[in-house]
Amino acid sequence: MIEALIIIGLAMFIFIVVFSLKRVKEKKKEQQEEHEKIKAYGESINEETRNKNK
């Protein structure tokens, strides 16, 4: 009986850890995509400014 509870507890713990790591990975990917969008926007603004000054 105790062994079954230990196994169930470990399975739940492993599930929580894996689920948390998956969320962190997804969040990091979203942040990276957002960073790329901001970088592209900044570069386009810089290009417009350079073209205006010529």
C-alpha positions in Angstrom: 0.0 0.0 0.0 2.7 2.4 1.0 4.7 1.6 -2.2 1.7 2.4 -4.3 1.3 5.8 -2.7 5.0 6.5 -3.1 4.8 5.6 -6.8 1.7 7.8 -7.3 3.4 10.7 -5.5 6.6 10.4 -7.6 4.5 10.2 -10.8 2.6 13.4 -9.8 5.9 15.1 -8.9 7.5 14.2 -12.2 4.3 15.3 -14.1 4.4 18.7 -12.3 8.1 19.2 -13.1 7.7 18.2 -16.8 4.6 20.4 -17.1 6.5 23.4 -15.6 9.5 23.0 -17.8 7.2 22.8 -20.9 5.6 26.1 -19.9 8.9 27.8 -19.3 10.1 26.6 -22.7 7.0 27.9 -24.4 7.2 31.3 -22.6 10.9 31.7 -23.5 10.0 30.9 -27.2 7.2 33.6 -27.1 9.6 36.1 -25.6 12.2 35.4 -28.2 9.6 35.9 -31.0 8.5 39.2 -29.4 12.1 40.3 -29.2 12.6 39.6 -32.9 9.5 41.6 -33.8 10.7 44.6 -31.7 14.2 44.3 -33.3 12.7 44.2 -36.8 10.5 47.2 -36.0 13.4 49.2 -34.6 15.5 48.4 -37.7 12.7 49.6 -40.0 12.4 52.9 -38.1 16.1 53.4 -38.3 16.1 52.7 -42.1 13.2 55.2 -42.6 15.2 57.8 -40.6 18.3 57.2 -42.6 16.4 57.5 -45.9 14.7 60.7 -44.7 18.0 62.4 -43.9 19.4 61.8 -47.4 
